[in-house]
Amino acid sequence: MTKTDWRIGVAGLGTVGAGLLNFLSERPDFAPAGGRASVTGVSARSRSRPRPFDISNLPWFDDPVALAASPDNDLFVELIGGSDGPAKAAVEAALNLGKPVVTANKALIAEHGAELAALAEAKGAPLLFEAAVMGGTPAVKMVREALVGDEVKSVAGILNGTCNYILTEMEAGGRAFADVLAEAQRLGYAEADPTMDVGGFDAAHKISILAALAFGCAPHYAAAEIEGIDQVALLDIQLAKDLGYKIKLIASADRSPEGVLVRVHPSLVAQNHPLAQAGGALNALFIESARVGRIFVQGPGAGSGPTAAAVAADIADVMTGAQRPVFQKPATTLSPFTPVDPAKSMSRAYLRFLVKDEPGVIAAVSETLAEAGVSIESFLQKPVENAEGVPIVLTTHAVAESVLTTAIDRIAGLPAVLERPRLLRIARI
Ligand SMILES: NC(=O)c1ccc[n+]([C@@H]2O[C@H](COP(=O)([O-])OP(=O)(O)OC[C@H]3O[C@@H](n4cnc5c(N)ncnc54)[C@H](OP(=O)(O)O)[C@@H]3O)[C@@H](O)[C@H]2O)c1
């Protein structure tokens, strides 16, 4: 007999938890398969904290693991966050009992996804995480389910709204990174400790999950190459604009016969590319596949309402009874993640040098690049008033990262070069 009434335990009553409780109290019968979803237990750190909804009638659990194991709920929703600690312990407790789990926790799935998938599948319990990537904008189900009949070659996206907001504001207002970050923190767009966002780690969690879903391998966060936006200078944003590009934090996953390359970098994106058009706090994803071709999706990647909508969609899937492997294939058959050596990866590059304003400098830089095997595509020199040196900017044709690094090391040693050259990749999309 099909189960109709679902009792849900919710651990974590912050931004996403609040959105979910509000939604379920307004629309308990939202699931397309019919039936009702009602919250029968909650857990958070502080019971007395004021919340935007009434929890006085809901059974309270100090310990989220006890809530996960409680026989008074048959679906556990984890909205605490963090790759380890109470979130992981609670998810494991629920799965060990064969209880379906829905989570928005990208850190948990990116870092422990393979072992949790193995546990979930061994116990026959769904483990769903649509909200973990791009919040309410569909990404996980699209890659895992809608594209299963295709062969995804690459996935690249803007997966962190805070970084996108900061870069957009830097360009629009001609303001420095630190200035915009401080404002974003005041407005609540950035955390008090912004490291996970601006350091690129949050985007790396999300792209590690997408890589696993797209390529049928186990997620392997530790293999991601990560650079954040904290070193992006306003000058680079302005020079990139003169060259026809915007600087975006691009998280990408590429598959080749050698393996998978997962990276997060501030990258130059051609101004007319759809990813360059996604401004403010928007997220966007660009997928290239063998049969469908190019796919682009854009939308909010965070926020109480949008993220809770994705959690609710997963709850609806559980209520429908649909069950499939946690990743693209059963956990026991996921391919091992074979990382590609980033030094061998080929990309076009943007290089900025700060040089003394004297004859022969440009020739010396060009010769050093040519000797190292780097071929110049375009060149821009801009006088900057009252500056200590003159910035010169080059874009290169596609070149191996190792060749580029050698060339940069040599140029940094030239007497007329005032600081280590700045390297930014030009996105391969
Ligand atoms: N915010 C978004 O827009 C968004 C988007 C996509 C995915 N996510 C993911 O969703 C999850 C939740 O994010 P959020 O923004 O809602 O976080 P949040 O606002 O910081 O809320 C976290 C909640 O977890 C509770 N909590 C913390 N430690 C706990 C513990 N030891 N035991 C029980 N409860 C504990 C907190 O309790 P108190 O309220 O008592 O402090 C709070 O209610 C994270 O994995 C996040 O990455 C968030």
The ligand as an ORCA input file, in Angstrom:
! r2SCAN-3c Opt
* xyz 0 1
  N      21.405     29.609      2.839
  C      21.239     29.221      1.587
  O      20.704     29.979      0.767
  C      21.674     27.855      1.167
  C      21.599     27.495     -0.202
  C      21.945     26.213     -0.592
  C      22.392     25.303      0.351
  N      22.488     25.688      1.665
  C      22.948     24.692      2.639
  O      21.882     24.442      3.558
  C      22.413     24.129      4.822
  C      21.822     25.097      5.849
  O      22.179     26.412      5.476
  P      21.554     27.698      6.190
  O      21.974     28.856      5.384
  O      20.117     27.474      6.456
  O      22.382     27.700      7.560
  P      22.110     28.578      8.854
  O      21.188     29.691      8.556
  O      23.439     28.869      9.440
  O      21.346     27.546      9.804
  C      21.997     26.440     10.368
  C      21.041     25.801     11.340
  O      21.700     24.666     11.918
  C      21.529     24.719     13.329
  N      22.641     24.032     13.979
  C      23.938     24.380     13.994
  N      24.655     23.499     14.717
  C      23.761     22.594     15.174
  C      23.872     21.439     15.995
  N      25.031     21.051     16.494
  N      22.748     20.736     16.254
  C      21.546     21.123     15.764
  N      21.388     22.203     14.975
  C      22.485     22.929     14.698
  C      21.472     26.183     13.688
  O      20.840     26.336     14.939
  P      20.487     27.796     15.549
  O      19.451     28.386     14.633
  O      19.949     27.493     16.886
  O      21.788     28.539     15.560
  C      20.657     26.720     12.514
  O      19.297     26.590     12.784
  C      23.939     24.214      4.689
  O      24.443     22.943      4.394
  C      24.115     25.128      3.498
  O      25.340     24.921      2.822
  C      22.143     26.937      2.080
*
